[in-house]
Amino acid sequence: ALARRADVSSVVALVRAKDAAAAMARLRQACAARIIDGSADFEQWFGKVAAVPGEVGSAQFNLSDAEYERLAASVDAVVHAAAEVNMLKPASILAPTNVGGTARVLSLCLHAAIPLLFTSTILP
């Protein structure tokens, strides 16, 4: 929905993937799985999306210093929805992504002086 907005010129998505092509493919697969890739305007709004391969649970998202600085300089706000949701894994296994990832996203926002919109899954 964010990329569909006329007042949004681009959306940068941090995607767990080995490279930019794999990240874009993963985003397309996610759209297909949610059946939102068949809309008439899909290619138009999806064209606004840039995929950055990275790992939210790793320092600087596993980006080089230059890539991290470029990311910080290119975004106006962050919507943080990254999480590993698995009720079979212990919290200690999920913490690096879910807790550490949130801390790293907050660090990016502080570094870039940009706002953060945090979303979370409510487990049953």
N, C-alpha and C positions, 0 to 999 in steps of 0.2 A: 504494500500500500504506500509506503514511503516514496518509492521510486516513481509511482504513478502521479504524484503531486506535481503540479505545474511549477511551483516555487522551489522545487528541488532539482538541481542540475546534475547531481551525481550522488551515488551511494557507494561507499567503500565497504566491502565485506571481508573480514578476516576469516579465512577458511582453512581448516586443517587439511593440507594437501602438500605434495612435494614441490609443485611449481604452479605458476599462474594458470596454465592451460588445464591442469588437473583441478585447480580450485574452481575455475569457471564451469568445468564439466560437473563437478560436485554440486554447484549451485543449480545448474540446469536440471540435474537429477532430482534435487530437492523440490524444485518447482513442478516437475512431472509427477513426483510422488504425491504432491498436494493438489494435483490437477488444476494448476493455475497457469500452465504453459500453453493452454489452448485458447486463451482469450485473444480477441482480435487485436488488442494493443500490447500483447506480450513482448514482441520484439522491440517495440518502441520504448517501453519502460525498462526492459531488461538491458537495453543498450546503454542505460545510465549507470549500470552496475559494474564496478571494477572489483575483481577478486584479488585479494592479497593473501598469498599462502603464508600461513603462520600457525602458531600454537599458543593459545591464550594462557596455558599453564606454564609457559617457559619465559624466562627473562627476555624482555623486549620482544616477546612473541616469536622468538627464534629469528628475528630480523637482524640484519647488520645494523651498525650505528647509523649509516647513511639511509637505509630503508626505514628505520624507526623515525628518524628526523623528518624524512619525506612524508611519512604517514602523519606525524604530529602536525606538520605544516599544512596538510591537505584537507583536514576535516574541521568542520565547524561545531560538531556535536557527536556524541557517541551514544548509540543504543546498544546496551550490553544485554545479550540474551544467551550467551555461551554457557553451556553447562553439560556435564555428563550426568544423565539421569539413569540410574540403575539401582533398583532397590535390593539387588542381590549382593552388591559390593559393599564392603565396610566403608564407613565415612573416611577412614584414613587413606583409602585408595582414591576416593573422589575428591578429597580436599585440595590436592595440587591444582586441579582444573577449576573446581567450583569456588574455593576460597582464595587460593593463590591467584587464579585467573582474574577474579574480581579485584583483588589488590593491584594487579598489574594494569588492569583497565583504568582504575582510579589514578594510578601513577601517570599513565599517558594523559589523562584528562587534566591533571594538575600541571604536568610538564607543558602541555599545549594551551593551558588556560581555557578549556572548553567545557561545556556542560555535559553531564552524564544522565541518561535515562536508563535506569536499571529495571530489568524485568526478571521474574523468577518463577519457577515451577513450584506449585504447591503439591507436595507429595501426599497421597492418601494416608 
